[in-house]
Amino acid sequence: MTTRFASAAELMSRVLGMPDYPFARIEHPVSSATDDELKARARAAIEQGVGMLLRLP
């Protein structure tokens, strides 16, 4: 989820009864990001995902 839409995702998770549902957040926007910026955002999302899977802070 990009930072711009994170609040919408948080709201949806609360509405669906999972208020603490974790999701990775990357910088917005994606459409105008360079290849290097996209690679960095992908790495950040992977790191966040691994942390969620391993339940790391």
N, C-alpha and C positions, 0 to 999 in steps of 0.2 A: 504494500500500500504506500502511496506517496504521502508525504507529510501534509499536503494540501487536503487529502481526503481521509486522513486518520480519524478525525472527529466523527465523520459519518460512519466509519467502520466501528468505532467504539459505541456509538448510539445503536447501530444495528445489532451488535452483540448483546447489548443490554436488553433491547426489545425482544430478542430471541432467547433470553434467559441465560445467557452466558457472559455476564458482565466482565469477567476477567480473561476472556478469550485472547490469547496472544497472537500477534501477527507482526511480521517484519515491516519496518518503515524505512523508506528510502526518500531521498530528496526529490522535490518536485521542481521543475517538470521533467518528464522523460523524453518527450517528443523533440525537444531542442538540445538534448544532451549530446555531447561528443562521444565517440566510441570509448575513449579513456574514462570519461565520466560514467558511462554506463557500466563499464567493467568494474569501476570502484563501487558503484551502487550494488552491483550483483554480488561482489565480495562481501559488502556490508550485510546484505540480506542473507547470504549463506551463513555468515558468522552469527547473526541473530537467530536464524533457524536452528543452527547447531545448539546454541544456548538454550533455546526453548525445548529442544528434544532432550537435552541433558539437564534441564531445569537449573541453569546457571543464571545468576543475577545479571 
